[in-house]
Amino acid sequence: MNRRQFLKNGGITLALPFLGSLLSRRAEAQAMAEPKKRFVTFFNPNGVIPAAWYPTAGPDERTFTVNASHQAMVPFKDKIIWTSGIDMKSSKAGPGERHQTGMGTLLTGKPLLPGSFVGGDGSLAGWGSGISVDQRIAQHIGASTPFGSIELGVRASGAEVRHRLSYLGAAQALPPENDPRAAFDRLFAGMGSAPEEVRRIRRQRKSVLDAVMDQFGTLDARLGREDKDKLVNHLDLVRDIERRIVVNGPGTATCAVPTQPEVMAPDNEETMEAIADAQIGILAVALNCDLTRVATLQFSNAENHIRMPWLSSFGDGHGLSHAGPSSPVEAGEIMKRDHWYATQYAKLLGLLDAQREGDRSVLDNSIVFWGNELSVGATHSHVDMPFIIAGSAGGYFRTGRYLEFDHVSHVNMLLSFLHAMGMEEETTFGDPEFCDGPLAGLH
């Protein structure tokens, strides 16, 4: 296999976790005895300005004032849990600097593997060392939907530990899809097509996978031990992709194909706002139409060298975070960006809340977790993480509250997510050293 063939087929394979589209489905008009629960992670990087982020506490957990950054979320105040006092303790173990460990442990709850990725301070680290909570949930609730999970990005490019959130297992990071047009095509290809066309698409996709697997077999004999281990991990990903491939027939009246996004440059600051809007719309349709029940929406990555000109924020995102709360100009730019992120979060919540399922909405039946890899960029802290939880998972969580914890481990929160999704038999998650039970007070 020559270099051109390898790059061509390798490129196809990197995109394959998103292959598939829609199973034809019946309209579901009546309430369900057991709600269809969803789990979504919404991510942006580099910490926050604490004074502008956390609510002002009142006499009890239900009486609080929403901060300036989150005014767009006020309409959903009764469906959200604001938190403080949750620390990312698992980030202190193992190799890596704070951006690396923050990204790699946020959803896995485990330290990083050793490796050769170079961090911002020269530290070396590898990928995350375990399955992420979204993928563990997908194993439990994803089998009945066309897609076990979807991973979407907004300028979330890159291919090392500071760039990825979701893991099928140790060193098996899933790349987010940053191009809305590509995400649309993979989600909705074949919807509305004649049955024979659907079968043709499925045969074509299967033949691509077969060809890639055959060529990997040829390559294996020429690799050393370390590269063979990498190949085995990658083949595990390919096999998981093969399991996920589904091509679907005509859509239903309740879940028609949305408008195809226009072609946009996925890594361009001039298109970032439009791409965010398109990705949120695609995600909402996928969740509302039960194409998937697990998703991540990742804005940028831990390097975060981006500007936001539509906000008149022309600083480098990473550099702004290093300046920190004590620098008024830079802090002002960070707060403008956080306000924009809150607006995007609220937009997603609104689209999910508008879709009814019996006496609840899709949002009511979901968890939409908003996370970050740092609490404060200037100090690279993992203490008092800026975590927000929207949705009650079908009434499992008691929302409309501001919960102030006393430096509890965030891995306990991840375990609570599993319990809320119906996995209450699970007694631990991630590294057991940092998990001593579900987070008290959520349920």
matplotlib code that plots the C-alpha trace (Angstrom):
import matplotlib.pyplot as plt

x = [0.0, 1.6, 1.5, -1.3, -3.5, -2.8, -3.6, -6.7, -8.1, -6.9, -8.8, -11.9, -11.5, -11.1, -14.5, -16.2, -17.5, -20.2, -21.3, -24.9, -28.1, -31.7, -33.7, -37.3, -39.2, -42.8, -44.1, -44.4, -47.4, -48.2, -46.4, -43.9, -43.9, -40.1, -38.7, -36.1, -33.1, -30.3, -26.9, -25.1, -21.7, -21.3, -17.6, -15.6, -12.0, -9.6, -11.6, -13.8, -13.8, -15.2, -16.8, -18.8, -19.6, -21.0, -24.5, -25.0, -26.3, -29.4, -30.9, -31.4, -30.3, -33.4, -33.0, -30.1, -29.3, -28.0, -24.7, -24.2, -22.6, -25.7, -28.6, -29.5, -30.2, -32.7, -35.7, -34.5, -33.4, -35.9, -34.4, -30.7, -28.4, -25.6, -22.7, -19.5, -17.0, -16.4, -12.7, -11.1, -9.0, -8.2, -6.2, -3.5, -2.4, -0.4, 1.6, 0.8, 0.3, -3.1, -4.6, -3.7, -4.9, -8.0, -9.1, -8.2, -9.8, -12.9, -15.1, -13.0, -12.3, -8.9, -5.3, -3.5, -1.4, 2.3, 3.1, 4.8, 2.3, 4.0, 2.1, 2.3, 5.0, 6.9, 5.3, 4.8, 1.6, -0.5, -4.2, -6.8, -6.6, -10.2, -13.7, -15.4, -18.8, -20.6, -19.4, -20.2, -23.7, -23.9, -23.1, -26.2, -28.7, -27.3, -28.0, -31.7, -30.9, -29.3, -26.2, -24.8, -23.3, -22.4, -19.4, -19.7, -17.2, -16.9, -13.3, -12.3, -9.5, -6.4, -5.4, -3.8, -4.9, -5.6, -8.0, -10.3, -13.0, -14.7, -13.1, -14.2, -11.5, -7.9, -6.1, -9.2, -10.2, -13.1, -12.6, -15.4, -16.8, -16.2, -17.9, -21.7, -22.2, -20.3, -22.2, -25.5, -24.6, -23.6, -26.6, -29.3, -27.8, -30.5, -33.4, -36.2, -34.4, -35.9, -35.2, -32.8, -30.8, -30.6, -29.2, -26.7, -25.4, -25.0, -23.2, -20.9, -20.0, -19.5, -17.1, -15.0, -14.6, -13.7, -11.1, -9.6, -9.5, -7.8, -5.1, -4.5, -3.9, -1.2, 0.3, 0.4, 3.3, 5.5, 5.0, 7.0, 5.6, 4.6, 2.9, 1.2, -0.4, -1.6, -3.0, -4.9, -6.5, -7.4, -8.9, -11.0, -12.4, -13.1, -14.9, -17.1, -17.8, -18.8, -21.2, -22.8, -23.3, -27.0, -28.6, -32.2, -35.2, -37.8, -38.2, -41.4, -43.8, -42.5, -38.8, -38.3, -34.9, -33.7, -32.3, -28.8, -26.2, -24.2, -20.6, -18.4, -14.8, -14.8, -11.7, -12.2, -13.0, -15.3, -17.6, -17.4, -20.7, -22.6, -21.0, -22.0, -25.6, -25.6, -24.1, -26.6, -29.5, -28.2, -27.6, -31.1, -32.7, -30.7, -31.7, -35.4, -35.8, -34.1, -31.3, -29.0, -29.3, -25.6, -23.6, -20.8, -20.6, -17.0, -16.1, -12.4, -9.8, -7.4, -4.9, -7.7, -5.7, -8.8, -10.3, -14.0, -14.2, -18.1, -17.8, -15.0, -12.8, -9.5, -7.3, -5.9, -8.2, -5.4, -3.5, -6.5, -7.1, -3.5, -3.9, -6.7, -9.2, -6.8, -6.4, -9.6, -9.2, -8.5, -11.1, -13.7, -13.0, -13.3, -16.6, -17.9, -17.0, -18.5, -21.7, -21.7, -21.1, -24.1, -26.2, -25.3, -26.0, -29.4, -30.1, -29.6, -31.7, -34.5, -34.6, -34.7, -37.3, -39.6, -39.9, -42.6, -42.5, -45.7, -45.9, -42.2, -39.8, -36.7, -34.7, -36.6, -35.6, -32.0, -28.8, -27.0, -23.7, -21.6, -17.9, -14.4, -10.9, -9.9, -11.5, -9.3, -6.9, -4.4, -3.7, -4.5, -6.6, -8.8, -10.4, -14.0, -14.7, -17.3, -19.9, -23.5, -26.1, -29.4, -32.3, -33.4, -33.0, -36.7, -37.1, -34.1, -32.3, -33.9, -33.2, -33.7, -31.0, -27.5, -25.5, -22.3, -20.1, -17.1, -14.3, -15.8, -14.4, -15.9, -15.7, -18.6, -20.6, -19.8, -21.0, -24.2, -24.7, -24.5, -27.1, -29.4, -29.2, -30.5, -27.2, -27.6, -25.9, -22.6, -20.7, -17.8, -16.5, -13.1, -10.3, -11.8, -9.3, -11.2, -14.8, -16.5, -20.0, -22.5, -22.5, -24.8, -27.6, -28.3, -30.9]
y = [0.0, 3.3, 6.5, 8.0, 5.0, 4.9, 8.6, 8.3, 5.3, 6.6, 9.8, 7.9, 5.9, 8.9, 10.1, 6.7, 7.0, 9.3, 7.0, 6.1, 8.0, 7.4, 4.3, 4.9, 5.4, 5.6, 8.9, 8.7, 10.8, 9.2, 9.5, 6.8, 4.9, 5.2, 8.3, 8.2, 9.7, 11.6, 12.7, 15.6, 17.2, 20.9, 22.0, 25.2, 25.6, 27.6, 28.4, 31.3, 34.6, 33.3, 36.6, 36.7, 33.0, 31.7, 32.7, 34.9, 32.5, 33.3, 31.9, 28.5, 26.5, 27.5, 31.2, 32.6, 35.3, 34.2, 35.9, 38.3, 35.7, 33.4, 35.8, 33.9, 30.9, 32.6, 31.2, 27.7, 28.5, 26.0, 23.3, 23.9, 23.0, 25.5, 24.0, 25.2, 23.4, 20.4, 19.7, 17.7, 15.6, 12.9, 15.4, 15.5, 11.9, 10.6, 12.6, 15.8, 19.5, 21.0, 21.5, 17.9, 16.4, 18.5, 17.4, 13.8, 13.3, 15.6, 12.8, 9.7, 10.4, 8.7, 10.0, 10.1, 7.4, 8.1, 9.3, 11.7, 14.6, 17.8, 20.1, 23.9, 23.7, 20.9, 18.1, 14.8, 12.8, 10.3, 9.8, 9.3, 6.0, 4.8, 5.0, 8.4, 8.7, 9.6, 6.4, 4.3, 5.7, 5.0, 1.4, 1.3, 3.4, 3.7, 0.3, 1.2, 4.3, 4.6, 6.2, 5.1, 8.6, 11.6, 13.9, 17.4, 20.3, 24.0, 24.7, 21.7, 20.5, 18.6, 15.1, 14.8, 14.7, 18.5, 18.2, 15.3, 14.6, 11.4, 7.9, 4.4, 3.1, 3.7, 5.7, 5.4, 9.0, 9.9, 12.9, 15.5, 16.4, 20.1, 20.5, 20.9, 19.8, 16.6, 16.0, 16.5, 14.2, 11.4, 11.8, 12.2, 10.5, 8.1, 9.7, 9.9, 7.7, 4.7, 1.4, 0.3, 3.5, 2.9, -0.6, 0.8, 3.3, 0.7, -1.7, 1.2, 2.1, -1.6, -2.0, 1.0, -0.6, -4.0, -2.4, -0.5, -3.6, -5.6, -3.0, -2.7, -6.4, -5.9, -3.1, -5.0, -7.2, -4.2, -2.5, -2.5, -3.3, 0.2, 0.9, -2.5, -1.5, 1.8, -0.2, -2.6, 0.4, 1.9, -1.3, -1.5, 1.9, 0.6, -2.4, -0.2, 2.0, -1.1, -2.0, 1.5, 1.6, 2.0, 3.4, 4.4, 4.8, 7.6, 10.0, 10.5, 13.5, 14.3, 14.0, 15.4, 16.0, 19.5, 22.0, 21.1, 23.6, 25.6, 24.8, 26.6, 26.5, 24.6, 26.2, 29.9, 32.6, 34.2, 31.2, 30.1, 31.8, 30.3, 26.8, 26.9, 27.7, 24.9, 22.3, 23.1, 22.8, 19.4, 18.2, 19.2, 17.4, 14.3, 14.2, 15.3, 12.6, 9.9, 9.4, 9.3, 9.7, 10.6, 13.5, 15.9, 19.4, 20.7, 24.4, 24.8, 22.8, 23.3, 25.1, 27.5, 29.9, 31.5, 34.9, 35.9, 38.9, 39.1, 39.8, 42.4, 39.9, 39.9, 38.4, 34.9, 32.8, 31.0, 34.2, 35.9, 33.1, 33.4, 37.1, 36.2, 38.0, 40.7, 42.1, 44.1, 44.2, 40.5, 39.6, 41.6, 39.7, 36.4, 37.4, 38.4, 35.0, 33.2, 35.2, 34.0, 30.4, 30.7, 32.0, 28.9, 26.6, 28.3, 27.9, 24.2, 24.0, 25.9, 23.6, 20.5, 22.1, 22.8, 19.1, 17.4, 13.8, 13.2, 15.6, 16.4, 17.8, 16.3, 18.6, 17.4, 13.8, 14.7, 15.8, 18.6, 18.9, 22.0, 21.4, 23.0, 21.6, 24.4, 26.5, 29.6, 29.9, 32.2, 29.6, 26.5, 25.4, 22.3, 23.5, 24.7, 23.7, 25.7, 22.9, 23.3, 20.6, 21.2, 18.7, 16.3, 13.0, 12.3, 13.7, 11.9, 15.2, 18.0, 21.1, 24.9, 25.0, 26.3, 23.6, 24.6, 21.6, 21.3, 20.3, 17.0, 14.9, 15.5, 11.7, 11.4, 13.6, 11.3, 8.3, 10.3, 10.7, 6.9, 6.5, 9.1, 7.2, 4.0, 2.4, 2.5, -0.8, 0.9, 1.5, 3.4, 5.1, 6.2, 5.8, 4.4, 6.4, 9.5, 8.1, 7.3, 7.3, 9.4, 13.2, 13.9, 16.3, 15.9, 13.1]
z = [0.0, -1.1, 0.9, -1.2, -0.7, 3.1, 3.5, 1.4, 3.3, 6.6, 6.0, 5.3, 8.4, 10.6, 9.5, 9.8, 13.4, 11.9, 9.0, 9.0, 9.0, 10.0, 10.7, 9.6, 12.9, 14.0, 15.2, 19.0, 20.1, 23.5, 26.7, 27.6, 30.9, 30.9, 29.3, 26.6, 28.4, 26.6, 27.7, 26.1, 26.9, 26.0, 26.3, 26.0, 27.2, 29.3, 32.5, 33.5, 35.4, 38.7, 39.8, 36.6, 36.5, 39.8, 41.0, 44.0, 46.7, 48.6, 51.9, 50.4, 47.3, 45.3, 46.0, 44.0, 41.5, 38.1, 37.1, 34.2, 32.0, 32.1, 31.5, 28.3, 30.5, 32.8, 31.0, 31.9, 35.5, 36.9, 34.7, 35.6, 38.5, 39.0, 41.0, 42.8, 45.0, 42.6, 42.1, 39.3, 41.7, 39.2, 37.2, 39.8, 39.2, 36.3, 33.7, 31.8, 32.4, 33.4, 29.9, 29.0, 32.2, 32.2, 28.8, 29.3, 32.7, 32.3, 31.1, 31.9, 35.6, 35.1, 34.9, 31.5, 30.0, 29.5, 26.0, 23.7, 23.4, 24.4, 26.6, 26.9, 29.5, 27.8, 29.8, 28.1, 28.3, 26.3, 25.7, 28.4, 30.1, 30.1, 28.6, 28.9, 30.7, 27.5, 25.8, 28.9, 28.8, 25.0, 25.7, 27.9, 26.0, 22.5, 21.0, 20.1, 18.1, 14.7, 16.3, 19.6, 19.9, 17.8, 18.4, 16.9, 17.1, 16.4, 15.5, 17.7, 15.4, 16.4, 17.1, 20.6, 24.2, 24.4, 21.5, 22.4, 25.0, 24.2, 24.6, 23.7, 25.9, 26.9, 24.1, 21.9, 21.5, 19.2, 16.9, 16.7, 13.3, 12.7, 9.4, 9.6, 6.0, 6.6, 9.9, 8.0, 5.2, 7.6, 9.8, 7.1, 4.0, 2.6, 4.5, 2.0, -0.5, -2.2, -0.6, -3.4, -3.1, 0.7, 0.1, -2.4, 0.1, 2.8, 0.4, -0.6, 3.0, 3.9, 0.9, 2.1, 5.5, 4.1, 1.9, 4.8, 7.0, 4.2, 3.7, 7.5, 7.4, 4.8, 6.8, 10.1, 9.0, 8.4, 11.8, 15.0, 18.4, 19.3, 15.9, 16.1, 19.4, 17.9, 15.0, 17.3, 19.0, 15.7, 14.5, 17.6, 16.5, 13.0, 14.3, 16.5, 13.5, 11.5, 14.3, 14.1, 10.3, 9.6, 6.5, 6.7, 4.5, 4.3, 7.2, 9.1, 9.3, 12.7, 11.9, 8.4, 7.0, 8.1, 5.6, 4.5, 5.8, 3.2, 2.6, 5.1, 6.0, 9.3, 10.8, 10.0, 12.5, 9.9, 9.8, 13.5, 14.5, 11.6, 12.2, 15.8, 14.8, 12.3, 14.6, 17.4, 15.0, 13.7, 17.2, 18.3, 15.4, 16.1, 19.8, 19.2, 16.5, 18.6, 16.1, 19.0, 22.8, 23.5, 22.1, 22.6, 21.3, 21.7, 21.1, 20.3, 22.3, 25.2, 23.1, 22.0, 19.8, 18.4, 18.0, 18.0, 15.7, 15.7, 19.5, 18.8, 20.8, 18.8, 21.5, 21.4, 23.6, 25.4, 26.0, 27.3, 29.9, 31.1, 31.8, 34.1, 36.3, 37.4, 33.9, 33.2, 29.4, 29.0, 31.6, 29.7, 26.6, 28.4, 29.9, 26.4, 25.2, 28.1, 27.6, 23.9, 25.0, 27.4, 24.6, 22.5, 25.5, 26.0, 22.3, 22.5, 25.7, 24.0, 21.0, 23.3, 25.6, 22.7, 21.7, 23.9, 25.0, 26.9, 29.9, 29.6, 27.0, 25.5, 27.8, 30.9, 29.9, 29.3, 31.0, 29.2, 31.0, 30.5, 31.3, 31.0, 31.3, 33.8, 36.4, 36.0, 33.1, 34.8, 37.6, 35.5, 38.5, 38.7, 42.0, 41.9, 38.4, 36.4, 35.9, 35.0, 34.6, 32.7, 32.5, 35.1, 33.3, 33.5, 37.0, 38.5, 39.4, 41.3, 39.2, 39.7, 42.4, 43.1, 44.9, 46.8, 47.5, 49.8, 47.3, 46.2, 43.4, 40.0, 39.4, 41.9, 39.5, 36.6, 38.6, 39.3, 35.5, 35.1, 37.8, 36.3, 33.0, 34.6, 35.7, 39.4, 39.8, 39.0, 42.2, 40.8, 37.7, 36.4, 39.0, 42.2, 44.2, 43.3, 43.4, 46.7, 45.5, 43.6, 44.2, 47.2, 46.6, 42.9, 43.2]

ax = plt.figure().add_subplot(projection="3d")
ax.plot(x, y, z, "-o")
ax.set_aspect("equal")
plt.show()
